[in-house]
Amino acid sequence: MQAPSEALFLAQIVLLLLVGRLMGEAMQRIGQPAVIGQLIAGILLGPSVFGALWPAAQSVVFPANPQQKSMIDAVSQLGILMLLLLTGMETDLRLVKKARRAAISTSAAGIVVPFACGFALGELLPAAMLPKPDQRIITSLFLGTALSIASVKIMAMVVREMGFMRRNVGITLIASAIIDDTVGWIIVAIISGLAVHGQVDALSLGQSVLGTAIFLVVSFTLGRRLVFSIIRWTNDSFVSEMPVVTAILVIMGTMALTTYLIGINTVLGAFVAGILVGESPILTRHIDQQLRGLVSALFMPIFFSLAGLHADLTILGNSTLFSLTIGLILIASLGKFAGAFFGGALGGLSARESLALGCGMNARGSTEVIVASIGLSMGLLSQDLFTMIVAMAVVTTMAMPPTLRWAFSRLPLHYDERVRLERDAFEAAGFVTNIERLLVAVDDSANGKLAWHLADMLARSCGIPMTVLHLGRPELVQGTETMPVRPFETTVDAVNEATETGVRKASARRLDRTFHIKSEAVVASEARKGYDFLMIGVESTAAARGTFHEQIARMAAGYDGPLAVAVARGSHLQKPPERHLNILVPVRGNKVSQRGAEVALALARVGTSAVTALYVMGAVGLGAAQRRLRGPSMTRRREESILKDIVELADRYDTPIRTALRLDMAPEDAILRQAHLGRYDLVVMGVGRPAGETLYFGRIAAAVLEYSQHSILFVSS
């Protein structure tokens, strides 16, 4: 037997990557999923095309040598786990709660009907098409599963492309597909366990079901917290590149091995690992993109191209197999469409919405190919059945995008959907709504205590995790409780509320931690670990000519993102604020001041705080001559427009706001005068951050810093 060749293995990898990428690109350009192009790439390189046109060359590039095949098959098997990990990370179980009734009924009917059809087909197939005729029932169960699971990845791509991700039917469609995927992989794990026993009896079925149930319960209780802790510790402790990606892969491998050891398929472990990783409160977009890039660039083209390579479409020249393939496609399509349509109707959806569900749930795509590949590798499916399932996956997936686009085009936009879309657009463009992790650098001073309390209010308002770097004595900044030198975590239930027009509040649990540090140099090192906002509160604040103290400047210099500096004045010098604050926020009609207003409104919605937006004419930089040139009507319209925008912003945060005007007065004098007359205890100022060695927020901020008798929070972009 010829020894395996590393050069040939590399050549196979390069060829599958190249052709898979090119065909995937071609399919995307005509509105089809890239996975279809990758499957077609494998079909072109396999016996169906390359082997038929030039069999000698095809056998050289992809020989039948078992040892050589095992090398590329190992990459494919790892690819299955990576794809299931990514699928789990994209699985948002919260969507199921939003569309609970319609999603459950659609998924249940959409699974039962095609599963029954597939099982019946398996029982009627001739024995010659079965890999193990004595295990027909297991093959029938697997065939039923292969026909019943929709591809959430393909469906999400089309729904997102059409802008229906936040429409009612889009949410129901994705939620139904998530249930499909979750139930489907549990069924695959159980059937794989039965295949290991070689028969279906009460004992083997009970072992598979019990093992699966125990694994799921432990994973979503103890496992969830353990996964969160591992990802956080890795992100905060390692200095090498992409440590979190390595931790995620180790978690996936460990959970896959766990399912293998309890007698069920490894795919369930990888899928559940993906769900837990996706729920991690510190999984930033950057880390998610790193892992997604690895899977999309390497494993997806290789796995799907290899799946297409294993499919031999030349068998369709046999009239019997061709007829069976057509029958399989019809059974899969009609069964899934009918089940999803009637499930949607049972869930209270209209006929048009149910029609869209039936069209969307008919996509098999990547999920079906993965299931078929597992069945082929375990000996549950013959080569002919595998080819038929791949053909069915290609046909149904290519048919889904145009039919779903047609069904979506017939759906009117309801009022609640329009409100939701407007809210989502606001959140996407917002400042506070895009903060995922908050870093707080404080000491024991009044400034530090104020900064900690404001940061805690902001974290509670948005449900974001907060890391506190405590400079100085090992005392908790919010009291006198002694804290150990090692970091600790506290879990706080975040507010889980939403209004129809307001910004969504927390939907996850916060994990807050505190570290003791000896110098501000640690702040810069920690800030590079994926934080979106830095809050600073230290004793030494102001320096000469309106600049900030060099300690604050050094901390700010080590962080490129937005930051805030808290300065305690008045009653806050004696004790930190309670939940009730009287907040003044100057607005000037630009993005900088709007960010300050967002922070003020986010703070206010935690307790019973009041917010006043102060518009000052001079704050927009208009001189007397310019004001005369514009005229009173134009100036008035500008004032009204700016204040109207701020009121609408407050409505988004579901927080009441008052407005005030100070005309023909220097901006700094107007702010100080209004703060004094209104007895405000906190001024939140959005400020710019000019480049330079010193930290200077401009003339207006410098004057407020020097003369204000009220606490200040400078929010710098």
C-alpha positions as a printed Julia matrix, in Angstrom:
717×3 Matrix{Float64}:
   0.0    0.0     0.0
   1.35   3.4    -0.97
   2.35   5.64    1.93
   0.36   8.87    2.35
   1.92  11.96    0.79
   2.08  15.27    2.64
   2.55  17.11   -0.65
  -0.6   15.54   -2.07
  -2.49  16.41    1.12
  -1.43  20.06    0.79
  -2.36  20.03   -2.89
  -5.84  18.76   -2.0
  -6.26  21.47    0.62
  -5.16  24.21   -1.78
  -7.41  22.91   -4.57
 -10.48  22.61   -2.33
  -9.89  26.08   -0.87
  -9.34  27.73   -4.25
 -12.2   26.16   -6.18
 -14.51  26.34   -3.17
 -13.83  30.04   -2.69
 -14.26  30.86   -6.39
 -17.53  28.93   -6.71
 -18.8   30.36   -3.44
 -18.05  33.87   -4.69
 -19.84  33.13   -7.98
 -22.95  31.87   -6.16
 -23.08  34.89   -3.86
 -22.93  37.22   -6.85
 -26.14  35.68   -8.2
 -27.93  35.78   -4.86
 -27.23  32.22   -3.7
 -25.48  31.09   -0.48
 -21.73  30.54   -0.69
 -22.16  27.03    0.71
 -23.9   26.0    -2.51
 -20.89  27.12   -4.52
 -18.61  25.13   -2.22
 -20.75  22.01   -2.67
 -20.72  22.49   -6.44
 -16.93  22.94   -6.3
 -16.65  19.49   -4.71
 -19.0   18.01   -7.3
 -16.85  19.51  -10.08
 -13.67  18.06   -8.54
 -15.23  14.67   -7.8
 -16.25  11.68   -9.92
 -19.32  13.54  -11.2
 -17.36  15.93  -13.46
 -13.54  15.8   -13.11
 -13.61  12.03  -12.72
 -15.93  11.61  -15.69
 -13.86  13.86  -17.97
 -10.37  12.8   -16.87
 -10.57   9.79  -14.52
  -6.82   9.15  -14.43
  -5.99  12.66  -13.25
  -8.84  12.69  -10.73
  -7.64   9.45   -9.17
  -4.14  10.9    -8.86
  -5.3   14.07   -7.1
  -7.91  12.29   -4.95
  -6.74   8.67   -4.69
  -8.75   5.9    -3.07
  -5.83   5.07   -0.76
  -7.44   4.81    2.74
  -4.42   6.33    4.49
  -4.34   9.29    2.13
  -8.1    9.79    2.44
  -7.87   9.7     6.22
  -5.69  12.84    6.21
  -8.22  15.02    4.4
 -11.13  13.31    6.17
  -9.6   14.34    9.53
  -9.77  17.98    8.45
 -13.36  17.41    7.37
 -14.32  15.91   10.74
 -12.73  18.83   12.55
 -14.61  21.08   10.14
 -17.91  19.54   11.26
 -17.15  20.43   14.88
 -16.05  23.94   13.93
 -19.22  24.51   11.9
 -21.38  23.27   14.78
 -19.46  25.57   17.14
 -20.17  28.53   14.86
 -23.81  27.49   14.46
 -24.18  27.38   18.24
 -22.59  30.81   18.61
 -25.17  32.17   16.17
 -28.03  30.54   18.09
 -29.84  33.19   20.1
 -32.24  31.34   22.4
 -33.83  34.66   23.41
 -35.47  34.82   19.99
 -37.43  31.68   20.85
 -38.99  33.51   23.81
 -40.06  36.44   21.62
 -41.95  34.25   19.15
 -42.63  31.35   21.49
 -46.04  30.16   20.3
 -45.56  30.52   16.54
 -41.94  29.33   16.6
 -42.66  26.19   18.61
 -45.7   25.21   16.56
 -43.89  25.9    13.27
 -40.8   23.96   14.29
 -42.76  21.06   15.79
 -44.97  20.58   12.75
 -42.03  21.27   10.44
 -40.04  18.47   12.08
 -42.78  15.86   12.62
 -44.2   15.86    9.07
 -40.93  15.5     7.08
 -39.48  13.18    9.74
 -42.44  10.84    9.33
 -42.1   11.04    5.54
 -38.36  10.33    5.68
 -38.81   7.46    8.1
 -41.5    5.93    5.86
 -39.22   6.3     2.84
 -36.42   4.53    4.69
 -38.72   1.64    5.55
 -39.73   1.29    1.88
 -36.25   1.5     0.34
 -34.88  -1.66   -1.27
 -32.38  -3.52    0.89
 -29.67  -3.02   -1.75
 -29.6    0.71   -0.96
 -29.05   0.2     2.77
 -25.52  -0.01    4.17
 -26.71  -2.43    6.87
 -30.06  -4.02    6.01
 -30.31  -5.55    9.49
 -30.29  -2.0    10.95
 -32.94  -0.59    8.62
 -34.79   1.18   11.43
 -31.69   3.16   12.43
 -31.1    4.2     8.81
 -34.78   5.18    8.56
 -34.51   7.29   11.72
 -31.43   9.01   10.37
 -33.05   9.62    6.98
 -36.08  11.14    8.71
 -33.78  13.43   10.7
 -31.89  14.46    7.56
 -35.13  15.5     5.88
 -36.56  17.4     8.87
 -33.87  19.92    9.89
 -33.76  23.39    8.32
 -30.53  25.35    7.88
 -30.56  28.34   10.22
 -27.38  29.7     8.62
 -28.82  29.83    5.09
 -32.13  31.15    6.35
 -30.52  33.9     8.43
 -28.47  35.01    5.42
 -31.56  35.55    3.25
 -33.62  37.09    6.07
 -30.8   39.52    6.9
 -30.3   40.37    3.23
 -34.0   41.18    2.84
 -34.04  43.36    5.98
 -36.52  41.06    7.73
 -34.33  40.09   10.69
 -36.43  42.26   13.04
 -39.78  41.78   11.31
 -42.32  39.5    13.05
 -42.15  36.76   10.43
 -38.36  37.02   10.28
 -38.06  36.57   14.06
 -40.45  33.61   13.92
 -38.55  32.09   11.03
 -35.15  32.34   12.71
 -36.56  31.18   16.06
 -38.18  28.15   14.38
 -34.91  27.29   12.65
 -33.06  27.59   15.97
 -35.49  25.13   17.55
 -35.08  22.91   14.48
 -31.32  22.92   14.81
 -31.32  22.36   18.56
 -33.84  19.51   18.46
 -32.2   18.09   15.34
 -28.75  17.8    16.87
 -30.21  16.21   19.98
 -31.98  13.66   17.76
 -28.75  13.04   15.8
 -26.9   12.45   19.09
 -29.53   9.98   20.3
 -29.68   8.09   16.98
 -25.88   7.94   16.89
 -25.97   6.43   20.35
 -28.44   3.83   19.12
 -26.15   3.08   16.17
 -23.3    2.37   18.56
 -25.46  -0.24   20.3
 -26.5   -1.6    16.89
 -30.17  -1.95   17.79
 -33.19  -0.07   19.06
 -34.44  -1.32   22.4
 -35.61   0.22   25.63
 -32.2   -0.04   27.3
 -30.14   1.52   24.49
 -32.77   4.21   23.89
 -32.91   5.02   27.6
 -29.12   5.26   27.83
 -28.92   7.65   24.87
 -31.81   9.84   26.05
 -30.61   9.91   29.68
 -27.02  10.69   28.68
 -28.19  13.51   26.44
 -30.48  14.95   29.13
 -27.78  14.89   31.82
 -25.28  16.54   29.47
 -27.71  19.34   28.57
 -28.71  20.02   32.18
 -25.11  20.17   33.42
 -24.02  22.28   30.43
 -26.69  24.94   30.88
 -26.21  25.19   34.66
 -22.67  24.58   35.89
 -21.19  24.57   32.39
 -22.47  28.03   31.5
 -20.75  29.7    34.46
 -17.56  27.67   33.92
 -17.38  28.67   30.24
 -17.93  32.35   31.12
 -15.16  32.21   33.72
 -12.68  30.47   31.41
 -13.2   32.99   28.6
 -12.92  35.96   30.95
  -9.82  34.61   32.72
  -8.11  33.83   29.42
  -8.9   37.25   27.99
  -7.64  39.06   31.08
  -4.61  36.91   31.94
  -2.85  36.08   28.66
  -0.69  38.49   26.67
  -0.2   36.32   23.58
  -2.28  36.75   20.42
  -5.84  35.4    20.19
  -5.87  33.5    23.52
  -9.67  33.54   23.72
  -9.96  31.75   20.37
  -7.72  29.0    21.74
  -9.81  28.79   24.91
 -13.0   28.49   22.85
 -11.51  25.67   20.77
 -10.42  23.85   23.94
 -13.92  24.24   25.4
 -15.44  22.88   22.2
 -13.05  19.91   22.12
 -13.65  19.1    25.79
 -17.42  19.16   25.44
 -17.26  17.12   22.22
 -15.12  14.52   24.0
 -17.57  14.5    26.9
 -20.49  13.62   24.62
 -18.36  10.94   22.97
 -17.51   9.37   26.32
 -21.18   9.18   27.37
 -22.05   7.43   24.13
 -23.59  10.21   22.01
 -22.24  12.04   18.98
 -19.6   14.75   19.36
 -21.66  17.21   17.3
 -23.98  17.87   20.25
 -21.02  18.81   22.44
 -19.68  21.23   19.82
 -23.13  22.76   19.25
 -23.84  23.31   22.96
 -20.32  24.72   23.42
 -21.12  27.25   20.7
 -24.34  28.3    22.44
 -22.53  28.84   25.76
 -19.65  30.71   24.11
 -22.1   32.91   22.22
 -23.8   33.84   25.5
 -20.54  34.89   27.16
 -20.86  38.51   28.37
 -17.31  39.43   27.27
 -17.33  37.83   23.83
 -16.55  41.0    21.89
 -17.16  41.51   18.18
 -13.39  41.38   17.63
 -13.03  37.9    19.13
 -16.17  36.7    17.36
 -14.81  37.92   14.02
 -11.47  36.17   14.6
 -13.12  32.79   15.13
 -15.68  33.33   12.39
 -12.89  34.25    9.97
 -11.0   31.04   10.78
 -14.07  28.88   10.17
 -15.25  30.72    7.06
 -11.84  30.93    5.41
 -10.56  27.41    6.09
 -13.02  24.86    7.38
 -16.19  25.77    5.49
 -14.67  25.57    1.97
 -12.84  22.35    2.77
 -15.76  20.58    4.45
 -18.46  21.44    1.92
 -16.18  20.95   -1.07
 -15.21  17.56    0.33
 -18.89  16.71    0.86
 -19.54  17.54   -2.79
 -16.48  15.47   -3.72
 -18.01  12.42   -2.03
 -21.26  12.84   -3.95
 -21.25  10.87   -7.21
 -23.97  12.32   -9.4
 -23.24   9.79  -12.13
 -25.54   7.41  -10.24
 -28.45   9.56  -11.41
 -27.96   8.01  -14.82
 -29.73   5.02  -13.29
 -33.43   5.68  -13.87
 -34.42   4.05  -10.58
 -32.01   6.14   -8.51
 -32.96   9.27  -10.46
 -36.63   8.66   -9.71
 -35.85   8.03   -6.05
 -33.86  11.27   -5.88
 -36.74  13.26   -7.4
 -39.08  11.57   -4.95
 -36.76  12.41   -2.06
 -36.66  16.08   -3.07
 -40.46  16.23   -3.39
 -41.02  14.46   -0.07
 -38.53  16.71    1.71
 -39.9   19.92    0.14
 -43.61  19.23    0.44
 -43.28  17.71    3.9
 -41.31  20.64    5.29
 -43.47  23.25    3.55
 -46.73  21.68    4.71
 -45.51  21.22    8.28
 -44.18  24.8     8.57
 -47.28  26.3     6.89
 -49.75  24.55    9.18
 -47.51  25.15   12.18
 -47.53  28.88   11.44
 -51.32  28.85   11.09
 -51.62  27.07   14.46
 -49.32  29.71   15.94
 -51.73  32.48   14.94
 -49.92  33.79   11.85
 -51.7   34.96    8.73
 -51.78  32.94    5.51
 -49.13  35.17    3.91
 -46.86  34.9     6.94
 -47.35  31.11    7.05
 -46.51  30.97    3.35
 -43.23  32.79    4.05
 -42.48  30.33    6.86
 -43.08  27.38    4.56
 -40.77  28.82    1.89
 -38.02  29.71    4.37
 -38.02  26.49    6.39
 -37.48  24.45    3.23
 -33.77  25.35    3.04
 -31.55  22.42    4.03
 -28.09  23.62    2.96
 -25.22  23.2     5.38
 -27.18  21.42    8.1
 -28.35  18.62    5.83
 -24.87  18.07    4.41
 -23.39  17.86    7.91
 -26.04  15.34    8.98
 -25.48  13.29    5.81
 -21.7   13.35    6.31
 -22.11  12.09    9.86
 -24.41   9.31    8.63
 -21.94   8.32    5.91
 -18.96   8.27    8.29
 -20.89   6.13   10.82
 -22.08   3.67    8.18
 -25.73   4.66    8.62
 -26.08   5.9     5.02
 -24.85   4.3     1.82
 -22.92   6.25   -0.8
 -26.04   6.39   -2.99
 -28.23   7.72   -0.18
 -25.57  10.29    0.69
 -25.49  11.52   -2.92
 -29.29  11.74   -3.01
 -29.35  13.8     0.21
 -26.64  16.16   -1.09
 -28.62  16.62   -4.32
 -31.73  17.36   -2.25
 -29.8   19.88   -0.13
 -28.52  21.7    -3.22
 -31.94  21.86   -4.9
 -33.92  22.97   -1.83
 -31.3   25.53   -0.8
 -31.12  27.09   -4.27
 -34.92  27.22   -4.45
 -35.34  28.87   -1.04
 -33.88  32.39   -1.6
 -36.05  33.36   -4.6
 -39.22  31.83   -3.11
 -38.62  33.48    0.28
 -37.91  36.84   -1.37
 -41.19  36.5    -3.27
 -43.1   35.62   -0.09
 -41.49  38.49    1.86
 -42.4   41.0    -0.86
 -46.09  40.25   -0.23
 -45.97  41.07    3.5
 -47.08  44.55    4.67
 -45.13  46.41    7.38
 -47.11  46.51   10.64
 -46.93  49.36   13.14
 -45.11  47.4    15.86
 -42.55  46.26   13.27
 -41.93  49.83   12.11
 -41.38  50.96   15.71
 -38.98  48.06   16.31
 -37.0   48.81   13.15
 -36.67  52.48   14.11
 -35.47  51.5    17.56
 -32.92  49.08   16.13
 -31.62  51.73   13.73
 -31.22  54.12   16.65
 -29.37  51.55   18.76
 -27.04  50.67   15.88
 -26.03  54.33   15.56
 -26.02  55.05   19.3
 -23.08  55.45   21.65
 -24.14  53.92   24.97
 -26.02  51.09   23.23
 -22.78  49.89   21.65
 -20.77  49.71   24.88
 -20.13  46.03   25.64
 -17.49  46.21   28.39
 -16.78  48.97   30.9
 -13.39  49.59   32.54
 -13.24  51.73   35.7
 -10.01  53.14   37.19
 -10.53  54.63   40.67
  -8.91  55.28   44.02
 -10.3   55.89   47.52
 -10.92  59.59   46.97
 -14.29  61.27   46.59
 -13.63  61.4    42.84
 -13.04  57.66   42.83
 -16.21  56.9    44.76
 -18.24  59.12   42.44
 -16.75  57.46   39.36
 -17.48  53.98   40.76
 -21.12  54.84   41.51
 -21.7   56.45   38.12
 -20.06  53.49   36.37
 -22.21  51.08   38.36
 -25.33  52.99   37.38
 -24.29  52.93   33.73
 -23.52  49.2    33.88
 -26.87  48.47   35.52
 -28.68  50.59   32.99
 -27.2   48.72   30.01
 -26.49  45.32   31.56
 -22.79  45.42   30.68
 -19.93  43.81   32.65
 -17.71  46.16   34.62
 -14.08  45.71   35.63
 -12.78  47.96   38.4
  -9.06  48.74   38.73
  -8.58  50.04   42.25
  -5.54  52.2    42.94
  -4.31  52.44   46.5
  -5.36  50.74   49.71
  -7.21  47.4    49.48
 -10.59  48.82   50.42
 -13.76  48.57   48.44
 -14.44  51.93   46.86
 -18.13  51.87   47.73
 -17.57  51.29   51.43
 -15.17  50.08   54.06
 -15.4   46.38   53.36
 -11.97  44.77   53.08
 -11.28  43.11   49.76
  -8.83  40.26   49.11
  -5.88  40.99   46.85
  -7.02  38.4    44.3
  -9.8   39.51   41.93
 -13.31  38.42   42.67
 -16.49  38.33   40.67
 -19.99  39.36   41.6
 -22.93  38.45   39.47
 -25.72  41.0    39.29
 -29.07  40.39   37.67
 -29.39  43.07   35.06
 -32.65  44.8    34.34
 -34.44  42.79   31.67
 -37.0   45.21   30.33
 -37.8   46.81   27.02
 -40.26  49.33   25.81
 -41.75  49.54   22.38
 -39.97  52.81   21.62
 -37.17  52.86   24.17
 -33.65  51.53   24.14
 -33.52  47.88   25.15
 -32.14  47.32   28.6
 -30.02  44.45   29.78
 -30.8   40.98   28.49
 -27.91  39.16   30.13
 -26.25  38.86   33.53
 -23.42  41.19   34.51
 -20.13  39.84   35.77
 -18.37  42.56   37.8
 -14.8   42.2    39.05
 -12.36  44.29   41.02
  -8.53  44.25   40.85
  -6.08  46.04   43.09
  -3.26  47.73   41.18
  -0.22  49.73   42.29
   0.15  52.15   39.37
  -1.85  53.64   36.52
   0.39  51.81   34.02
  -1.76  48.74   34.57
  -4.78  50.65   33.25
  -3.29  50.93   29.76
  -2.42  47.23   29.74
  -5.92  46.21   30.84
  -7.6   48.66   28.46
  -6.18  46.79   25.48
  -8.27  43.72   26.33
 -11.42  44.75   24.51
 -13.08  47.5    26.58
 -15.4   50.03   24.95
 -15.47  52.75   27.63
 -13.08  53.9    30.36
 -14.3   55.72   33.5
 -11.61  57.49   35.57
 -11.9   58.85   39.11
  -8.73  59.72   41.06
  -7.87  62.27   43.73
  -5.59  64.53   41.66
  -7.7   66.02   38.9
  -6.83  69.51   37.65
  -3.45  70.88   36.59
  -2.36  74.23   35.16
  -4.31  76.12   32.46
  -7.38  73.89   32.45
  -5.55  70.64   31.77
  -5.92  67.45   33.78
  -3.38  66.01   36.19
  -0.6   63.96   34.63
  -1.87  60.77   36.33
  -5.19  61.05   34.47
  -3.36  62.06   31.28
  -1.18  58.94   31.43
  -4.2   56.67   31.86
  -6.01  58.39   29.01
  -2.95  58.2    26.75
  -2.93  54.41   27.01
  -6.52  54.09   25.8
  -7.71  55.05   22.33
 -11.45  54.71   22.92
 -14.03  56.99   24.56
 -13.52  57.81   28.22
 -15.07  59.75   31.08
 -13.48  61.64   33.97
 -15.49  62.13   37.18
 -14.87  65.15   39.43
 -16.67  65.25   42.79
 -17.84  68.6    44.13
 -20.39  69.81   46.67
 -22.15  67.14   48.72
 -20.37  64.38   46.8
 -17.14  65.32   48.57
 -18.64  63.87   51.75
 -20.44  60.84   50.37
 -21.13  59.3    46.95
 -24.49  60.0    45.3
 -27.62  57.99   45.83
 -29.68  56.73   42.93
 -31.46  60.09   42.69
 -29.49  62.66   40.74
 -30.39  66.05   39.35
 -28.42  66.08   36.1
 -27.61  69.0    33.8
 -26.33  68.17   30.32
 -25.25  70.98   27.95
 -26.13  70.3    24.29
 -24.72  71.98   21.22
 -26.24  70.07   18.31
 -23.16  67.97   17.53
 -22.21  64.34   18.03
 -19.94  65.08   20.99
 -22.7   66.69   23.05
 -25.16  63.97   22.0
 -22.86  61.34   23.46
 -22.84  63.24   26.73
 -26.63  63.36   26.61
 -26.83  59.6    26.01
 -24.68  58.93   29.09
 -26.81  61.3    31.18
 -30.04  59.6    30.08
 -28.59  56.13   30.68
 -27.65  57.18   34.22
 -31.08  58.69   34.83
 -33.11  55.63   33.88
 -31.56  53.49   36.63
 -33.15  55.42   39.48
 -35.37  58.44   39.82
 -32.92  60.96   38.43
 -34.02  64.09   36.59
 -32.28  65.39   33.48
 -32.26  68.88   32.02
 -30.8   69.62   28.58
 -29.3   73.09   28.39
 -28.89  74.65   24.96
 -26.58  77.66   24.8
 -26.42  79.81   21.68
 -22.74  80.46   21.99
 -21.98  76.76   22.33
 -22.36  76.29   18.59
 -19.77  78.91   17.82
 -21.99  81.7    16.34
 -20.81  85.25   16.78
 -23.13  88.27   16.95
 -22.59  89.09   13.27
 -23.41  85.53   12.25
 -26.56  85.55   14.37
 -27.72  88.82   12.75
 -26.97  87.36    9.31
 -29.0   84.24    9.98
 -31.88  86.15   11.48
 -34.11  85.28   14.45
 -36.32  82.81   12.56
 -33.42  80.65   11.36
 -31.82  80.72   14.8
 -35.1   79.78   16.44
 -35.57  76.85   14.06
 -32.1   75.59   14.88
 -32.76  75.81   18.61
 -36.06  73.99   18.24
 -34.5   71.31   16.05
 -31.66  70.6    18.5
 -33.95  70.45   21.53
 -36.44  68.31   19.63
 -33.66  65.83   18.84
 -32.72  65.66   22.52
 -36.33  65.08   23.57
 -36.62  62.26   21.01
 -33.38  60.81   22.35
 -34.85  60.87   25.87
 -37.97  59.12   24.58
 -35.76  56.34   23.21
 -34.32  55.89   26.7
 -37.8   56.06   28.21
 -36.59  58.9    30.43
 -38.32  62.3    30.94
 -36.23  65.37   30.21
 -36.58  69.13   30.68
 -35.09  71.71   28.36
 -33.59  75.13   29.0
 -32.11  77.96   26.92
 -29.37  80.45   27.78
 -28.84  83.04   25.05
 -26.29  85.8    24.53
 -24.01  84.49   27.23
 -20.63  82.77   27.11
 -21.23  79.0    27.11
 -19.18  78.37   30.25
 -20.98  81.17   32.12
 -24.36  79.8    30.99
 -23.52  76.3    32.21
 -22.25  77.49   35.58
 -25.19  79.86   36.08
 -27.79  77.21   35.18
 -26.12  74.63   37.44
 -26.27  77.1    40.34
 -29.86  78.27   39.78
 -31.22  74.77   39.21
 -29.3   73.25   42.15
 -28.01  70.45   40.0
 -25.67  67.95   41.63
 -24.09  66.56   38.43
 -23.1   68.21   35.16
 -22.52  65.71   32.31
 -20.52  67.31   29.5
 -19.76  65.76   26.14
 -16.32  67.03   25.15
 -13.8   66.58   22.37
 -10.36  65.12   22.94
  -7.66  67.04   21.01
  -4.39  65.25   20.35
  -1.4   66.15   22.52
   0.69  65.11   25.48
  -1.61  66.83   27.98
  -5.28  66.0    28.48
  -7.26  69.12   27.61
 -10.98  69.18   26.74
 -11.15  72.77   25.51
 -11.81  76.25   26.9
 -15.43  75.66   27.99
 -14.63  72.41   29.81
 -11.58  74.02   31.45
 -13.7   76.85   32.83
 -16.36  74.47   34.15
 -13.64  72.3    35.72
 -12.13  75.31   37.49
 -15.24  77.14   38.71
 -18.05  74.59   39.06
 -19.39  73.97   42.58
 -21.2   70.88   41.33
 -19.89  67.44   40.4
 -18.87  66.96   36.77
 -18.63  63.99   34.43
 -16.64  64.78   31.28
 -17.52  62.32   28.5
 -14.79  62.4    25.87
 -15.13  60.86   22.4
